[in-house]
Amino acid sequence: MSANADQVQFTAYGPERFAEHLPFARRGHLFTVPGDFPEDTPANTNVIDWQMAVYRSQGEWEVRDVDGNRKVWGTGPSRRVAVGLAFLEIARVRRARAADIADRRVNVLGLEAVPPYTVEVTDGVTLVLTPQAIAHLVRIEATDFGHPANYHVTGPNGGGAYVIRAEKNVELRTLEVGVLHIRCGCDPDGHRFDNETDALDYVREELAVWEVCPKSPGAPAAEDQQPEDDEVAGMAVIARTVRRAYSDATELLVRAEDYTVTSVLADGSAVWTEHESELPDGMHFELVTYLADLLAGTEAPAGLGWRESTEPGVFTVSLPPVAP
Ligand SMILES: [Zn+2]
């Protein structure tokens, strides 16, 4: 989120804000210059947000940073002009610094000007897993010493709040969902890497589900592009549920009309079909719920990139890769 002088929010300060020996007026206004300002500097050169003060000084307005060198960044006949000049000066200094960083990376370190790999976390959910159910964790309630905590949860649709006691067979699992950006020009906030090995090590360690940004050169074609975050998280939960019983599952067949899984496949071969037996451990109910959640409001699963199988109304969907 970048900013400019016209969008600044001011907060008044009084005599208690700064010690008397400091070079700020007793009264004035505080505002923030975001660390990612100006927008045209790459995210790897961002700094922390700066708090600034603007106040009257010798018939003019003056802008000074609060926590750094307390340097004057702008003065003018009005607050608006002083703040505008401060933004211009900060932009100039930060652009010069960004150019120095790029120059040093290229000419001293022999790297690309901007780290080519960025891992961005886009979504995350903490699940409470019990032998019977999966729920979304809302909060943890501490209880008396020696008694298990209570997990306040909701069902997978966000409804049906209830409580699960933190007993031995109950497990918490956080699924982080993210995107690996490779020379795609997105410039998101995230962890940056100069080589693929380090980037992939990090992705495999930190993310349960991830995709390469579709704008990256050589990324999968448009029809395989990264789905919406909700969809990624939804498929992660479905995959996790299926793999409780079929650990090598790679693909499902789903009847769209009633959200029913009709087959589980592992590398193209069926490891379970609805004609054979029931799914174990209440899995059928869970999967119907998750699939209903995922497909609700969708015209046709084909819109999510699912392919219709040889049986009309039954779609095949690949599961995300297994988290290590
Ligand atoms: Zn990208």
Boltz pocket constraint, residues with backbone or C-beta under 6 A from the ligand:
constraints:
  - pocket:
      binder: B
      contacts: [[A, 180], [A, 181], [A, 182], [A, 184], [A, 185], [A, 186], [A, 187], [A, 213], [A, 214], [A, 215], [A, 216]]
      max_distance: 6.0
